Amino acid sequence: MGVLMSRSMDANFKKQQEFMLHNSRLQMERQILMQNQMRERQMAMQVAWSREFLKYFGTFCAVATFGLTVGAIKRKKPALLAPIVPLGFVLTYQMDSAYGTLIYRMRGEAEAIMTSEHDRLDLPHGTPTFESIEKARRARSSLASFLEK
């Protein structure tokens, strides 16, 4: 009778382990999907911000270029056209960021860094561990209790 009960408990235990493994895998998949959706939303907001900024900066560049050109012609000073060059570079960068291929080039460069220069991505003192976090927490809590006295 004890052997039969033991086998039943072992089978039940295995089923429970499989269920827990399935649940933890499902929870991890959901967490990965949630984090990816949050990343996509943040990137979409960044692209939208770039596009909105481009509208204002483009208008500013157009007005400044027009004003500088008129001033250079009226005063006969071609040096007044000099600010147009850096404004053009910034405008071009913003256009590339908002509507161009900048994001794809940045992604390619990031992938290359992760592949061939992975040592640049290491954190100082390595990846945080439970022990290092607990050590810092204990030090902070003992410091707080010391300061209260």
Backbone as JSON Lines, residues from 0, in Angstrom:
{"i":0,"aa":"M","n":[0.81,-1.19,0.0],"ca":[0.0,0.0,0.0],"c":[0.86,1.26,0.0]}
{"i":1,"aa":"G","n":[1.96,1.25,0.78],"ca":[2.84,2.4,0.83],"c":[3.54,2.63,-0.5]}
{"i":2,"aa":"V","n":[3.9,1.54,-1.2],"ca":[4.57,1.67,-2.5],"c":[3.61,2.28,-3.51]}
{"i":3,"aa":"L","n":[2.36,1.82,-3.49],"ca":[1.36,2.34,-4.41],"c":[1.12,3.83,-4.16]}
{"i":4,"aa":"M","n":[1.06,4.21,-2.9],"ca":[0.86,5.61,-2.56],"c":[2.08,6.44,-2.95]}
{"i":5,"aa":"S","n":[3.26,5.87,-2.77],"ca":[4.5,6.56,-3.12],"c":[4.56,6.81,-4.63]}
{"i":6,"aa":"R","n":[4.17,5.82,-5.42],"ca":[4.16,5.98,-6.88],"c":[3.16,7.06,-7.3]}
{"i":7,"aa":"S","n":[2.01,7.06,-6.65],"ca":[0.99,8.06,-6.95],"c":[1.5,9.46,-6.6]}
{"i":8,"aa":"M","n":[2.19,9.57,-5.47],"ca":[2.73,10.87,-5.07],"c":[3.84,11.31,-6.02]}
{"i":9,"aa":"D","n":[4.69,10.36,-6.47],"ca":[5.75,10.69,-7.42],"c":[5.16,11.18,-8.74]}
{"i":10,"aa":"A","n":[4.12,10.51,-9.22],"ca":[3.48,10.92,-10.47],"c":[2.84,12.29,-10.31]}
{"i":11,"aa":"N","n":[2.19,12.5,-9.17],"ca":[1.57,13.79,-8.9],"c":[2.64,14.88,-8.79]}
{"i":12,"aa":"F","n":[3.76,14.57,-8.15],"ca":[4.86,15.51,-8.02],"c":[5.43,15.88,-9.39]}
{"i":13,"aa":"K","n":[5.59,14.9,-10.27],"ca":[6.1,15.15,-11.62],"c":[5.13,16.03,-12.41]}
{"i":14,"aa":"K","n":[3.84,15.75,-12.28],"ca":[2.85,16.57,-12.96],"c":[2.9,18.02,-12.45]}
{"i":15,"aa":"Q","n":[3.08,18.16,-11.15],"ca":[3.15,19.49,-10.56],"c":[4.41,20.21,-11.04]}
{"i":16,"aa":"Q","n":[5.54,19.5,-11.14],"ca":[6.77,20.12,-11.65],"c":[6.6,20.56,-13.1]}
{"i":17,"aa":"E","n":[5.98,19.72,-13.93],"ca":[5.74,20.07,-15.32],"c":[4.83,21.29,-15.43]}
{"i":18,"aa":"F","n":[3.8,21.32,-14.57],"ca":[2.88,22.46,-14.55],"c":[3.61,23.74,-14.17]}
{"i":19,"aa":"M","n":[4.47,23.66,-13.15],"ca":[5.22,24.83,-12.72],"c":[6.2,25.29,-13.8]}
{"i":20,"aa":"L","n":[6.84,24.34,-14.47],"ca":[7.76,24.67,-15.56],"c":[7.0,25.36,-16.69]}
{"i":21,"aa":"H","n":[5.84,24.81,-17.04],"ca":[5.02,25.4,-18.09],"c":[4.59,26.82,-17.71]}
{"i":22,"aa":"N","n":[4.17,27.01,-16.46],"ca":[3.75,28.34,-16.01],"c":[4.9,29.33,-16.01]}
{"i":23,"aa":"S","n":[6.07,28.89,-15.56],"ca":[7.21,29.82,-15.54],"c":[7.64,30.17,-16.96]}
{"i":24,"aa":"R","n":[7.58,29.22,-17.87],"ca":[7.91,29.5,-19.27],"c":[6.9,30.48,-19.87]}
{"i":25,"aa":"L","n":[5.62,30.27,-19.58],"ca":[4.57,31.16,-20.06],"c":[4.74,32.56,-19.49]}
{"i":26,"aa":"Q","n":[5.08,32.65,-18.22],"ca":[5.28,33.95,-17.58],"c":[6.48,34.66,-18.21]}
{"i":27,"aa":"M","n":[7.56,33.93,-18.49],"ca":[8.73,34.53,-19.11],"c":[8.42,35.02,-20.52]}
{"i":28,"aa":"E","n":[7.67,34.23,-21.29],"ca":[7.29,34.64,-22.64],"c":[6.46,35.92,-22.6]}
{"i":29,"aa":"R","n":[5.54,36.0,-21.65],"ca":[4.72,37.19,-21.51],"c":[5.57,38.4,-21.12]}
{"i":30,"aa":"Q","n":[6.53,38.19,-20.24],"ca":[7.39,39.28,-19.82],"c":[8.25,39.77,-20.99]}
{"i":31,"aa":"I","n":[8.77,38.85,-21.78],"ca":[9.57,39.23,-22.95],"c":[8.71,40.01,-23.94]}
{"i":32,"aa":"L","n":[7.5,39.54,-24.19],"ca":[6.6,40.25,-25.11],"c":[6.26,41.64,-24.58]}
{"i":33,"aa":"M","n":[6.02,41.74,-23.28],"ca":[5.68,43.03,-22.69],"c":[6.87,43.99,-22.83]}
{"i":34,"aa":"Q","n":[8.07,43.53,-22.52],"ca":[9.24,44.38,-22.62],"c":[9.48,44.81,-24.07]}
{"i":35,"aa":"N","n":[9.25,43.91,-25.01],"ca":[9.43,44.27,-26.41],"c":[8.4,45.3,-26.85]}
{"i":36,"aa":"Q","n":[7.16,45.16,-26.4],"ca":[6.14,46.15,-26.74],"c":[6.48,47.5,-26.14]}
{"i":37,"aa":"M","n":[7.0,47.52,-24.92],"ca":[7.4,48.78,-24.3],"c":[8.55,49.41,-25.08]}
{"i":38,"aa":"R","n":[9.51,48.61,-25.52],"ca":[10.63,49.12,-26.31],"c":[10.13,49.7,-27.63]}
{"i":39,"aa":"E","n":[9.21,48.99,-28.28],"ca":[8.66,49.48,-29.55],"c":[7.92,50.8,-29.36]}
{"i":40,"aa":"R","n":[7.17,50.91,-28.28],"ca":[6.44,52.15,-28.01],"c":[7.4,53.3,-27.74]}
{"i":41,"aa":"Q","n":[8.47,53.03,-27.01],"ca":[9.45,54.08,-26.74],"c":[10.14,54.53,-28.02]}
{"i":42,"aa":"M","n":[10.47,53.58,-28.88],"ca":[11.11,53.94,-30.15],"c":[10.14,54.72,-31.03]}
{"i":43,"aa":"A","n":[8.87,54.33,-31.04],"ca":[7.88,55.05,-31.83],"c":[7.74,56.48,-31.32]}
{"i":44,"aa":"M","n":[7.77,56.66,-30.01],"ca":[7.7,58.01,-29.45],"c":[8.93,58.82,-29.84]}
{"i":45,"aa":"Q","n":[10.08,58.19,-29.87],"ca":[11.29,58.91,-30.24],"c":[11.25,59.35,-31.71]}
{"i":46,"aa":"V","n":[10.79,58.47,-32.59],"ca":[10.67,58.82,-34.0],"c":[9.63,59.94,-34.17]}
{"i":47,"aa":"A","n":[8.52,59.83,-33.45],"ca":[7.49,60.87,-33.52],"c":[8.04,62.2,-33.02]}
{"i":48,"aa":"W","n":[8.84,62.17,-31.95],"ca":[9.45,63.4,-31.44],"c":[10.37,63.99,-32.5]}
{"i":49,"aa":"S","n":[11.17,63.15,-33.15],"ca":[12.08,63.64,-34.19],"c":[11.31,64.3,-35.32]}
{"i":50,"aa":"R","n":[10.19,63.71,-35.71],"ca":[9.39,64.27,-36.79],"c":[8.77,65.6,-36.38]}
{"i":51,"aa":"E","n":[8.31,65.67,-35.15],"ca":[7.72,66.92,-34.67],"c":[8.78,68.01,-34.56]}
{"i":52,"aa":"F","n":[9.94,67.66,-34.03],"ca":[11.03,68.63,-33.91],"c":[11.46,69.12,-35.29]}
{"i":53,"aa":"L","n":[11.46,68.21,-36.27],"ca":[11.87,68.57,-37.62],"c":[10.96,69.65,-38.2]}
{"i":54,"aa":"K","n":[9.68,69.6,-37.9],"ca":[8.75,70.62,-38.39],"c":[9.16,72.01,-37.9]}
{"i":55,"aa":"Y","n":[9.42,72.11,-36.6],"ca":[9.79,73.39,-36.02],"c":[11.17,73.83,-36.48]}
{"i":56,"aa":"F","n":[12.13,72.93,-36.47],"ca":[13.48,73.29,-36.86],"c":[13.55,73.61,-38.35]}
{"i":57,"aa":"G","n":[12.8,72.88,-39.16],"ca":[12.76,73.18,-40.59],"c":[12.21,74.56,-40.86]}
{"i":58,"aa":"T","n":[11.17,74.93,-40.13],"ca":[10.6,76.27,-40.27],"c":[11.62,77.33,-39.85]}
{"i":59,"aa":"F","n":[12.29,77.08,-38.73],"ca":[13.31,78.01,-38.27],"c":[14.42,78.15,-39.31]}
{"i":60,"aa":"C","n":[14.88,77.04,-39.88],"ca":[15.94,77.09,-40.88],"c":[15.49,77.86,-42.12]}
{"i":61,"aa":"A","n":[14.26,77.65,-42.54],"ca":[13.76,78.35,-43.73],"c":[13.71,79.86,-43.48]}
{"i":62,"aa":"V","n":[13.19,80.26,-42.32],"ca":[13.11,81.69,-42.0],"c":[14.52,82.27,-41.85]}
{"i":63,"aa":"A","n":[15.4,81.56,-41.15],"ca":[16.77,82.06,-40.96],"c":[17.51,82.15,-42.28]}
{"i":64,"aa":"T","n":[17.35,81.15,-43.14],"ca":[18.02,81.18,-44.45],"c":[17.51,82.34,-45.28]}
{"i":65,"aa":"F","n":[16.22,82.53,-45.29],"ca":[15.64,83.65,-46.04],"c":[16.16,84.98,-45.5]}
{"i":66,"aa":"G","n":[16.12,85.15,-44.18],"ca":[16.57,86.39,-43.56],"c":[18.06,86.64,-43.78]}
{"i":67,"aa":"L","n":[18.86,85.61,-43.64],"ca":[20.31,85.77,-43.84],"c":[20.64,86.08,-45.3]}
{"i":68,"aa":"T","n":[19.91,85.46,-46.21],"ca":[20.15,85.71,-47.63],"c":[19.77,87.15,-47.98]}
{"i":69,"aa":"V","n":[18.62,87.59,-47.52],"ca":[18.18,88.97,-47.78],"c":[19.19,89.96,-47.16]}
{"i":70,"aa":"G","n":[19.61,89.7,-45.93],"ca":[20.58,90.57,-45.27],"c":[21.92,90.59,-45.98]}
{"i":71,"aa":"A","n":[22.36,89.44,-46.49],"ca":[23.64,89.39,-47.21],"c":[23.56,90.16,-48.51]}
{"i":72,"aa":"I","n":[22.42,90.1,-49.18],"ca":[22.27,90.82,-50.45],"c":[22.17,92.32,-50.2]}
{"i":73,"aa":"K","n":[21.35,92.73,-49.21],"ca":[21.16,94.16,-48.93],"c":[22.45,94.81,-48.43]}
{"i":74,"aa":"R","n":[23.15,94.13,-47.55],"ca":[24.36,94.72,-46.96],"c":[25.62,94.39,-47.76]}
{"i":75,"aa":"K","n":[25.46,93.55,-48.73],"ca":[26.58,93.11,-49.58],"c":[27.7,92.5,-48.73]}
{"i":76,"aa":"K","n":[27.27,91.63,-47.77],"ca":[28.21,90.91,-46.91],"c":[27.94,89.42,-47.03]}
{"i":77,"aa":"P","n":[28.69,88.7,-47.85],"ca":[28.46,87.26,-48.0],"c":[28.75,86.48,-46.72]}
{"i":78,"aa":"A","n":[29.44,87.08,-45.77],"ca":[29.73,86.38,-44.51],"c":[28.46,86.07,-43.72]}
{"i":79,"aa":"L","n":[27.4,86.81,-44.0],"ca":[26.13,86.55,-43.31],"c":[25.52,85.2,-43.71]}
{"i":80,"aa":"L","n":[26.0,84.62,-44.79],"ca":[25.49,83.32,-45.23],"c":[26.15,82.15,-44.49]}
{"i":81,"aa":"A","n":[27.2,82.44,-43.73],"ca":[27.95,81.37,-43.04],"c":[27.1,80.52,-42.09]}
{"i":82,"aa":"P","n":[26.18,81.08,-41.32],"ca":[25.39,80.24,-40.4],"c":[24.49,79.23,-41.12]}
{"i":83,"aa":"I","n":[24.27,79.42,-42.39],"ca":[23.4,78.49,-43.13],"c":[24.03,77.1,-43.21]}
{"i":84,"aa":"V","n":[25.36,77.04,-43.28],"ca":[26.04,75.75,-43.42],"c":[25.81,74.86,-42.2]}
{"i":85,"aa":"P","n":[26.11,75.29,-40.96],"ca":[25.84,74.39,-39.82],"c":[24.36,74.1,-39.63]}
{"i":86,"aa":"L","n":[23.51,75.1,-39.91],"ca":[22.07,74.84,-39.81],"c":[21.65,73.76,-40.8]}
{"i":87,"aa":"G","n":[22.27,73.75,-41.98],"ca":[21.98,72.73,-42.98],"c":[22.39,71.34,-42.52]}
{"i":88,"aa":"F","n":[23.54,71.26,-41.85],"ca":[23.98,69.96,-41.33],"c":[23.02,69.43,-40.27]}
{"i":89,"aa":"V","n":[22.6,70.29,-39.36],"ca":[21.67,69.88,-38.31],"c":[20.33,69.49,-38.91]}
{"i":90,"aa":"L","n":[19.86,70.26,-39.88],"ca":[18.59,69.95,-40.54],"c":[18.67,68.6,-41.26]}
{"i":91,"aa":"T","n":[19.79,68.35,-41.93],"ca":[19.96,67.08,-42.62],"c":[19.96,65.91,-41.65]}
{"i":92,"aa":"Y","n":[20.64,66.09,-40.51],"ca":[20.64,65.03,-39.48],"c":[19.23,64.78,-38.98]}
{"i":93,"aa":"Q","n":[18.49,65.84,-38.7],"ca":[17.12,65.67,-38.2],"c":[16.22,65.0,-39.23]}
{"i":94,"aa":"M","n":[16.41,65.34,-40.51],"ca":[15.61,64.69,-41.56],"c":[15.95,63.2,-41.64]}
{"i":95,"aa":"D","n":[17.23,62.88,-41.52],"ca":[17.65,61.48,-41.55],"c":[17.1,60.73,-40.35]}
{"i":96,"aa":"S","n":[17.09,61.4,-39.2],"ca":[16.57,60.78,-37.98],"c":[15.07,60.55,-38.07]}
{"i":97,"aa":"A","n":[14.35,61.5,-38.64],"ca":[12.89,61.42,-38.67],"c":[12.35,60.56,-39.81]}
{"i":98,"aa":"Y","n":[12.97,60.65,-40.98],"ca":[12.41,59.95,-42.15],"c":[13.42,59.08,-42.9]}
{"i":99,"aa":"G","n":[14.68,59.15,-42.53],"ca":[15.71,58.45,-43.29],"c":[16.08,57.09,-42.71]}
{"i":100,"aa":"T","n":[17.3,56.7,-42.99],"ca":[17.77,55.37,-42.62],"c":[18.7,55.39,-41.41]}
{"i":101,"aa":"L","n":[18.71,56.47,-40.66],"ca":[19.6,56.57,-39.5],"c":[19.39,55.43,-38.53]}
{"i":102,"aa":"I","n":[18.14,55.1,-38.23],"ca":[17.86,54.05,-37.24],"c":[18.4,52.7,-37.71]}
{"i":103,"aa":"Y","n":[18.34,52.44,-39.0],"ca":[18.85,51.17,-39.53],"c":[20.38,51.12,-39.46]}
{"i":104,"aa":"R","n":[21.02,52.24,-39.75],"ca":[22.48,52.29,-39.65],"c":[22.92,52.16,-38.2]}
{"i":105,"aa":"M","n":[22.19,52.8,-37.28],"ca":[22.53,52.69,-35.87],"c":[22.34,51.25,-35.38]}
{"i":106,"aa":"R","n":[21.28,50.59,-35.82],"ca":[21.04,49.21,-35.42],"c":[22.16,48.31,-35.94]}
{"i":107,"aa":"G","n":[22.58,48.53,-37.18],"ca":[23.68,47.73,-37.74],"c":[24.97,47.94,-36.97]}
{"i":108,"aa":"E","n":[25.24,49.18,-36.62],"ca":[26.45,49.47,-35.84],"c":[26.37,48.85,-34.46]}
{"i":109,"aa":"A","n":[25.2,48.9,-33.84],"ca":[25.02,48.29,-32.52],"c":[25.22,46.78,-32.59]}
{"i":110,"aa":"E","n":[24.71,46.15,-33.63],"ca":[24.91,44.7,-33.8],"c":[26.38,44.37,-33.99]}
{"i":111,"aa":"A","n":[27.09,45.21,-34.75],"ca":[28.52,44.99,-34.95],"c":[29.28,45.13,-33.64]}
{"i":112,"aa":"I","n":[28.91,46.11,-32.83],"ca":[29.57,46.3,-31.54],"c":[29.3,45.1,-30.64]}
{"i":113,"aa":"M","n":[28.06,44.62,-30.63],"ca":[27.73,43.48,-29.78],"c":[28.47,42.21,-30.23]}
{"i":114,"aa":"T","n":[28.75,42.12,-31.52],"ca":[29.42,40.94,-32.04],"c":[30.93,41.0,-31.85]}
{"i":115,"aa":"S","n":[31.53,42.11,-32.28],"ca":[32.99,42.15,-32.31],"c":[33.63,42.93,-31.17]}
{"i":116,"aa":"E","n":[32.89,43.77,-30.47],"ca":[33.46,44.57,-29.4],"c":[32.66,44.38,-28.11]}
{"i":117,"aa":"H","n":[32.32,43.16,-27.8],"ca":[31.45,42.88,-26.66],"c":[32.06,43.34,-25.34]}
{"i":118,"aa":"D","n":[33.38,43.39,-25.25],"ca":[34.02,43.8,-24.0],"c":[33.7,45.26,-23.65]}
{"i":119,"aa":"R","n":[33.32,46.07,-24.61],"ca":[32.94,47.46,-24.33],"c":[31.62,47.54,-23.57]}
{"i":120,"aa":"L","n":[30.85,46.48,-23.59],"ca":[29.53,46.49,-22.97],"c":[29.54,46.01,-21.52]}
{"i":121,"aa":"D","n":[30.69,45.54,-21.05],"ca":[30.77,45.03,-19.69],"c":[30.57,46.15,-18.67]}
{"i":122,"aa":"L","n":[29.83,45.85,-17.63],"ca":[29.59,46.82,-16.57],"c":[30.8,46.86,-15.62]}
{"i":123,"aa":"P","n":[31.04,48.0,-15.0],"ca":[32.1,48.04,-13.98],"c":[31.75,47.09,-12.84]}
{"i":124,"aa":"H","n":[32.68,46.33,-12.37],"ca":[32.48,45.32,-11.32],"c":[31.6,44.17,-11.79]}
{"i":125,"aa":"G","n":[31.37,44.03,-13.07],"ca":[30.6,42.91,-13.6],"c":[29.11,43.07,-13.4]}
{"i":126,"aa":"T","n":[28.37,42.04,-13.77],"ca":[26.92,42.04,-13.63],"c":[26.54,41.96,-12.15]}
{"i":127,"aa":"P","n":[25.59,42.77,-11.71],"ca":[25.19,42.7,-10.3],"c":[24.64,41.32,-9.95]}
{"i":128,"aa":"T","n":[24.99,40.85,-8.77],"ca":[24.5,39.57,-8.27],"c":[23.64,39.82,-7.05]}
{"i":129,"aa":"F","n":[22.94,38.81,-6.65],"ca":[22.12,38.91,-5.45],"c":[22.99,39.28,-4.25]}
{"i":130,"aa":"E","n":[24.15,38.64,-4.16],"ca":[25.04,38.89,-3.02],"c":[25.53,40.33,-3.0]}
{"i":131,"aa":"S","n":[25.9,40.88,-4.17],"ca":[26.4,42.26,-4.2],"c":[25.28,43.25,-3.85]}
{"i":132,"aa":"I","n":[24.07,42.97,-4.29],"ca":[22.94,43.85,-3.97],"c":[22.62,43.79,-2.48]}
{"i":133,"aa":"E","n":[22.64,42.57,-1.93],"ca":[22.38,42.41,-0.49],"c":[23.46,43.1,0.34]}
{"i":134,"aa":"K","n":[24.71,42.99,-0.1],"ca":[25.82,43.63,0.62],"c":[25.61,45.14,0.65]}
{"i":135,"aa":"A","n":[25.25,45.72,-0.5],"ca":[25.0,47.16,-0.56],"c":[23.79,47.55,0.28]}
{"i":136,"aa":"R","n":[22.75,46.72,0.26],"ca":[21.56,47.01,1.05],"c":[21.87,46.99,2.54]}
{"i":137,"aa":"R","n":[22.64,45.96,2.95],"ca":[23.0,45.86,4.37],"c":[23.87,47.05,4.8]}
{"i":138,"aa":"A","n":[24.8,47.42,3.94],"ca":[25.67,48.55,4.27],"c":[24.85,49.83,4.4]}
{"i":139,"aa":"R","n":[23.9,50.01,3.51],"ca":[23.05,51.21,3.55],"c":[22.15,51.18,4.78]}
{"i":140,"aa":"S","n":[21.57,50.02,5.11],"ca":[20.68,49.96,6.26],"c":[21.46,50.12,7.57]}
{"i":141,"aa":"S","n":[22.68,49.58,7.65],"ca":[23.47,49.77,8.85],"c":[23.93,51.22,8.97]}
{"i":142,"aa":"L","n":[24.2,51.87,7.83],"ca":[24.57,53.3,7.82],"c":[23.39,54.14,8.27]}
{"i":143,"aa":"A","n":[22.18,53.8,7.82],"ca":[20.99,54.54,8.2],"c":[20.74,54.41,9.7]}
{"i":144,"aa":"S","n":[20.9,53.19,10.24],"ca":[20.67,52.99,11.67],"c":[21.75,53.7,12.48]}
{"i":145,"aa":"F","n":[22.98,53.77,11.95],"ca":[24.06,54.47,12.62],"c":[23.79,55.98,12.66]}
{"i":146,"aa":"L","n":[23.26,56.52,11.56],"ca":[22.99,57.96,11.47],"c":[21.82,58.36,12.39]}
{"i":147,"aa":"E","n":[20.89,57.43,12.63],"ca":[19.74,57.74,13.48],"c":[20.13,57.88,14.94]}
{"i":148,"aa":"K","n":[21.23,57.24,15.34],"ca":[21.63,57.26,16.76],"c":[22.23,58.56,17.16]}
